[in-house]
Amino acid sequence: MIVAGQQRGELRQAAPELITIAAQALAFGLSQMFVDDYLDASRADTLINQVVDLFGLGVLAPGSDRRDAN
């Protein structure tokens, strides 16, 4: 999926493995913050969506139409 998005010009040109690791680190770190009660679990759905949206802007190519959709 990452390579296909890069080929369409939607995602930044970076090693797909690096993008995968960054996404996994984000997911694991955020989930650990809920487990550790650092974040209020009652806000989990909202915070997860907001963080994923924000992270997505970082991997989208600067000129991508998807970047402007938010």
Residue pairs with C-beta under 8 A, 6 or more apart in sequence:
2 11
2 16
2 19
2 20
3 16
5 11
6 12
6 13
6 16
9 61
9 63
9 64
10 60
10 61
10 64
10 65
10 66
11 19
11 59
11 60
11 61
11 64
12 19
12 59
12 60
12 61
12 62
13 61
14 59
19 59
22 55
22 59
23 55
26 51
26 52
26 55
30 39
30 47
30 48
30 51
33 39
34 41
34 44
39 47
53 70
56 70
57 67
57 70
60 66
60 67
61 67
